[in-house]
Amino acid sequence: MNSYTIDEAGYAINARLITSPNFDARPDHEICLIVIHNISLPPSQYGGNGIIELFTNQLNPAEHPYYAEIYTRKVSSHFLIRRNGELIQFVSCLNRAWHAGVSNWQDRERCNDFSVGIELEGSDFDAFEPTQYQTLKTLITNLCSKYPIQAIVGHSDIAPVRKTDPGPYFDWQRISTQINSLPSTNKT
Ligand SMILES: [Zn+2]
């Protein structure tokens, strides 16, 4: 079991680091929210390099019709958990990754400013793998011990009109221990 302790520079020890250029500084250094997403490229296909290519601005528009729609998007997340449980980090937690878009949490807009984004390789139509939950739980525990996390939400909770992820197959019960250990009452 990997530890995924978060170091002083905002990186999870033992994560595979693939640097994304799609980030900037957090406006006031605050980190209080975890946002859970799902992503797969091409949609509902697993195991390829599409997600990594998207987050590093290397998606080839000729490779798939959907890629032609999205390849110019400048997006990223701090973390990606692949189907085999592998943890990949793209952006330091100390910086602002571009995962949430137009969003609102407790009357606060621009959730990227103060959140950590975690993508699970998956879709709204498939169950996630047990090993993905294992990695997610360990990562969340480490994030909560490093930063004053107040809540763990889904992308659909903070952008309900636009977004459906992490979707109906995401089992919140699997991270209930992590959610119940949060200090505030701001629970999902
Ligand atoms: Zn999302």
Residues whose N, C-alpha, C, O or C-beta is under 5 A from the ligand:
A	BS01	ZN	H37 N38 H99 H155 D165
